[in-house]
Amino acid sequence: IKLDPTYYSGESLTIEVTGNDDGSEYIQTASLNGDSLEKCWFRHSDIVKGAELSITLGPEPNKDWGAQNPPPSQSRVLE
């Protein structure tokens, strides 16, 4: 995704997906800029300078991935 230089200092947001086979629709792992991403969200500030999001898919849900640390907007709802 090309980032508009009027609004963003980075050039692009690249999304790489591996394991995207027929029937593999569940996120197993993810990383953002090479760092493991254990939550199912990231901040706008994490990508405005350009970023690389890598996602690995599999045929069964990984019920541990993204189950902790809800987005800040949802944190208040869950308290």
SULRARA-V91312 format. One record per pair of residues at least 12 apart in sequence whose ideal C-beta (glycine too) atoms are under 8 Angstrom apart, sorted by the first residue. I is the first residue (numbers start at 0). J is the second residue. Records with the same first field share a line. If there is no record, write none. Layout:
I->J / J
This chain:
0->12 / 13 / 14
2->47 / 49
6->47
7->47 / 48 / 49
8->47 / 48 / 49
9->46 / 47 / 48 / 49 / 50
10->49
11->49
12->46 / 49 / 50 / 51 / 52
13->50 / 51 / 52
14->52 / 53 / 54
15->51 / 52 / 53 / 54
16->53 / 54 / 55 / 56
17->53 / 54 / 55 / 56
18->55 / 56 / 57
19->56
20->56
22->58
23->56 / 57 / 58
24->56 / 58
25->56 / 57 / 58 / 59 / 60 / 61
26->39 / 54 / 55 / 56 / 61 / 64 / 65
27->55 / 56 / 57 / 61 / 64
28->54 / 55 / 61 / 64
29->52 / 53 / 54 / 55 / 64 / 65
30->52 / 53
31->45 / 46 / 50 / 51 / 52 / 53
32->45 / 50 / 51
33->51
36->52
37->64 / 65 / 67 / 68
38->65 / 67 / 68 / 70
39->64 / 65 / 70
40->70
